[in-house]
């Protein structure tokens, strides 16, 4: 069990099991902004899916209306003209074989990895390194693309990827505690709407079974689904 500070334990006492409207939940969460740093706000959704079934996987990405409160570090595997396009779009590192070797040697100081289709022969060897960290480029998530300029700009603007875990839950960063309530509400609602719109046809019964929001060092607050 993780060690919980006196501060955290005191905050837990303020949390009710009652589900709140999203606006009320954000107000309650804001009461937990008692740390010396700007906590990251997250949204978590429990889904009624069978994560073992390929036709029930919930995976995708979204550009939140107000970003996530930090500049994401983006690397791109590309060559020729597309490498130049990626650099001009704001990619932090652009490369080919030398970039792959750098990553294989342990360098992972980036938040998103994008590749052009003709570079997947190089990137494919990094699956064991990037896959477990959710950084492996994929056509389904839009990170294997010819439109590198567009995708780089999206990630720089705060695009986030998501994929359900083995328990059928999806999670995403939704901003910072310093965001005003309206910006947090619009970001979180956009994510909830996106997940609702992605309900797999194979799912029977209740799709969204629970929603909660929390911050880096705060207890979660339940939101009425």
C-alpha positions in Angstrom: 0.0 0.0 0.0 1.3 3.5 -0.8 2.1 5.8 2.1 -0.4 8.6 2.4 0.5 11.9 4.0 -1.5 13.5 6.8 -2.5 16.1 4.2 -4.0 13.5 1.9 -5.7 11.6 4.7 -7.3 14.9 5.8 -8.6 15.6 2.3 -10.1 12.1 2.0 -12.3 13.0 4.9 -13.8 15.8 2.8 -14.8 13.5 0.0 -18.4 12.2 -0.2 -19.4 9.0 -2.0 -22.2 11.0 -3.6 -21.8 11.6 -7.3 -21.6 15.3 -8.2 -22.3 17.2 -11.4 -19.1 17.9 -13.3 -19.1 21.6 -12.2 -19.6 20.7 -8.6 -16.9 18.0 -8.8 -14.4 20.6 -10.2 -15.3 23.0 -7.4 -14.6 20.3 -4.8 -11.4 19.3 -6.5 -10.2 22.9 -6.4 -10.4 22.8 -2.6 -7.6 20.3 -2.8 -5.1 22.7 -4.4 -3.0 22.9 -1.2 0.4 21.9 -2.6 3.3 24.1 -3.5 3.2 23.1 -7.2 0.5 23.2 -9.9 -1.1 19.7 -9.8 -2.1 17.9 -13.0 -5.8 17.2 -13.3 -6.9 13.8 -14.6 -10.2 12.3 -15.7 -10.8 8.5 -15.3 -13.7 6.6 -16.7 -14.8 3.0 -15.9 -16.3 1.3 -19.0 -18.6 -1.7 -19.4 -16.4 -3.3 -22.0 -14.5 -6.6 -22.2 -10.9 -5.5 -22.7 -10.0 -9.0 -23.9 -12.2 -8.6 -27.0 -10.5 -6.8 -29.9 -13.9 -5.4 -31.1 -14.4 -3.7 -27.7 -11.1 -1.8 -27.5 -11.5 1.9 -26.8 -8.5 3.7 -28.2 -7.9 7.1 -29.8 -6.8 10.6 -29.2 -8.2 14.1 -28.7 -7.0 17.7 -28.8 -8.5 19.2 -25.7 -10.1 22.7 -26.2 -7.6 24.4 -23.7 -4.6 22.1 -23.9 -3.1 20.3 -21.0 -1.1 23.1 -19.4 2.4 22.0 -20.6 4.3 21.9 -23.8 4.8 18.3 -25.0 8.1 17.1 -26.3 7.6 15.5 -29.7 10.1 13.3 -31.7 9.5 12.4 -35.4 11.0 9.7 -37.5 11.1 11.1 -41.0 13.5 11.8 -43.9 13.8 14.1 -46.8 11.2 16.8 -47.2 9.0 15.5 -44.5 11.8 15.7 -42.0 12.2 19.4 -42.8 8.4 19.8 -42.6 8.4 18.2 -39.1 11.2 20.6 -37.9 9.3 23.6 -39.2 6.1 22.4 -37.4 8.0 22.5 -34.1 9.2 18.9 -33.6 11.8 18.8 -30.8 13.9 16.0 -32.4 13.7 14.6 -36.0 15.8 11.7 -37.1 16.1 8.2 -38.5 18.5 5.4 -37.6 20.5 7.6 -35.2 17.4 8.5 -33.3 16.3 4.9 -33.1 19.7 4.0 -31.6 19.5 6.9 -29.1 16.1 5.5 -27.9 17.4 2.0 -27.7 20.3 3.2 -25.6 17.7 4.6 -23.0 16.8 8.1 -24.1 13.1 8.6 -23.5 12.8 12.3 -22.8 9.7 12.9 -24.9 5.9 12.7 -24.7 4.9 11.7 -28.2 6.5 9.8 -31.1 5.4 10.3 -34.7 6.6 8.4 -37.8 6.1 8.5 -41.5 5.0 5.2 -43.0 8.3 4.6 -44.8 10.1 4.8 -41.4 8.2 2.0 -39.7 10.9 -0.5 -40.7 13.2 1.5 -38.4 10.6 2.3 -35.7 9.3 -1.3 -35.5 12.5 -2.4 -33.8 11.6 -0.1 -30.9 8.3 -1.8 -30.0 9.6 -3.3 -26.7 10.9 0.1 -25.6 8.1 2.3 -26.8 5.1 0.0 -26.5 4.9 -0.4 -22.7 5.2 3.4 -22.3 2.4 4.1 -24.8 4.8 5.8 -27.2 4.8 3.4 -30.1 3.6 5.1 -33.3 0.4 3.6 -34.7 -1.9 4.3 -37.7 -4.9 3.9 -35.4 -3.8 6.7 -33.1 -2.7 8.9 -36.0 1.0 8.9 -35.2 2.0 7.0 -38.3 1.2 9.6 -41.0 2.4 11.6 -44.0 0.8 14.7 -42.4 3.6 15.2 -39.9 3.2 19.0 -39.7 -0.5 18.7 -38.7 0.1 16.0 -36.1 3.1 17.7 -34.6 1.1 20.9 -34.1 -1.7 18.9 -32.6 0.5 17.4 -29.9 2.2 20.7 -29.3 -1.3 22.2 -28.7 -2.1 19.5 -26.1 -3.3 16.4 -27.9 -3.6 13.4 -25.7 -3.8 9.7 -26.5 -5.9 7.2 -24.6 -6.5 3.4 -24.6 -8.4 1.3 -22.1 -6.4 -0.7 -19.6 -6.9 -4.4 -18.7 -9.7 -3.4 -16.3 -11.7 -1.6 -18.9 -10.8 1.9 -17.7 -9.6 4.9 -19.7 -7.6 7.8 -18.3 -6.4 11.2 -19.6 -4.7 14.4 -18.5 -7.3 17.2 -18.5 -5.3 20.2 -17.5 -3.8 21.9 -14.4 -5.2 23.0 -11.1 -4.4 26.6 -12.1 -6.9 26.4 -15.0 -10.1 28.2 -14.2 -13.2 26.1 -13.6 -14.7 26.7 -17.0 -11.6 25.6 -18.9 -11.3 22.4 -16.8 -15.0 21.7 -17.4 -14.8 22.1 -21.1 -11.7 19.9 -21.3 -13.2 17.1 -19.2 -16.5 17.3 -20.9 -14.8 17.1 -24.3 -13.0 13.9 -23.2 -16.2 12.4 -21.8 -18.1 13.2 -25.0 -15.3 11.6 -27.1 -15.4 8.4 -25.1 -19.2 8.2 -25.3 -19.1 8.7 -29.0 -16.7 5.7 -29.3 -19.0 3.1 -27.8 -18.2 -0.2 -29.5 -21.1 -1.9 -31.2 -20.3 -5.1 -29.4 -20.9 -3.6 -26.0 -24.1 -4.7 -24.3 -25.6 -3.0 -21.2 -24.2 0.0 -19.5 -21.3 1.5 -21.3 -20.0 4.2 -18.9 -20.1 2.8 -15.4 -18.3 5.5 -13.6 -16.5 8.8 -13.9 -14.0 10.4 -11.5 -11.6 13.3 -11.5 -8.5 13.8 -9.4 -5.2 15.6 -9.3 -1.6 14.5 -8.8 -1.8 14.6 -5.0 -5.5 14.6 -4.3 -8.2 12.0 -3.7 -10.7 11.4 -6.5 -14.1 13.0 -6.8 -16.9 11.0 -8.3 -18.9 12.6 -11.2 -22.4 11.7 -12.2 -22.1 9.8 -15.5 
